[in-house]
Amino acid sequence: MKKSKYSKEEAKILEIALKYKLAYDEIYEHLPKWKQEIISANTGQFNNDRVVSEFAHEVCRVAEEIKETE
């Protein structure tokens, strides 16, 4: 059996990151181009952008729905 190069904690963090990346990519891909442009241009300086805020909430919701692989 091959030993993992990651500790259990690191593997868990990577699993969470992967869930959020998958959710981000899936949702982003289905957005209209104008929303994609707003999200891509967002620098994080303005917290009141409705499109970005709604996108972030949706990514979190979908990522948390992905079942863990344990």
C-alpha positions in Angstrom: 0.0 0.0 0.0 1.4 3.4 -1.0 1.7 5.9 1.7 0.0 9.2 1.1 2.2 12.3 0.9 -0.5 14.2 2.7 -1.5 14.0 6.3 -5.2 13.3 7.1 -5.7 17.0 7.9 -4.1 18.1 4.6 -6.2 15.5 2.7 -9.4 16.8 4.2 -8.5 20.4 3.3 -7.8 19.3 -0.3 -11.1 17.4 -0.4 -12.9 20.5 0.7 -11.0 22.7 -1.8 -11.9 20.3 -4.6 -15.6 20.4 -3.7 -15.6 24.2 -3.9 -13.6 24.2 -7.1 -16.0 21.7 -8.8 -19.0 23.7 -7.6 -17.4 27.0 -8.8 -16.6 25.6 -12.3 -20.0 24.0 -12.7 -22.0 27.1 -11.8 -19.7 29.5 -13.6 -19.9 27.5 -16.8 -23.7 27.9 -16.9 -23.8 31.6 -16.2 -24.6 34.2 -18.9 -21.5 35.8 -20.3 -22.3 39.2 -18.8 -22.3 37.6 -15.3 -19.1 35.7 -16.0 -17.4 39.0 -16.9 -18.6 40.7 -13.7 -17.3 37.8 -11.6 -14.0 37.6 -13.5 -13.4 41.3 -13.1 -14.2 41.3 -9.4 -11.2 42.2 -7.3 -12.8 41.7 -3.9 -12.7 45.3 -3.1 -16.4 45.9 -3.4 -18.5 43.7 -1.1 -21.8 45.0 -2.3 -21.9 43.5 -5.8 -25.1 41.5 -6.0 -24.0 39.2 -8.8 -20.8 38.2 -7.1 -22.5 37.8 -3.7 -25.2 35.6 -5.2 -22.6 33.5 -7.1 -20.6 33.0 -3.9 -23.7 31.9 -2.0 -24.6 29.4 -4.7 -21.1 28.0 -4.9 -21.1 27.4 -1.1 -24.6 25.8 -1.3 -23.6 23.4 -4.1 -20.2 22.6 -2.6 -21.8 21.7 0.8 -24.3 19.4 -1.0 -21.5 17.3 -2.5 -21.2 14.2 -0.3 -18.0 13.4 1.4 -16.0 10.4 0.1 -15.5 8.8 3.5 
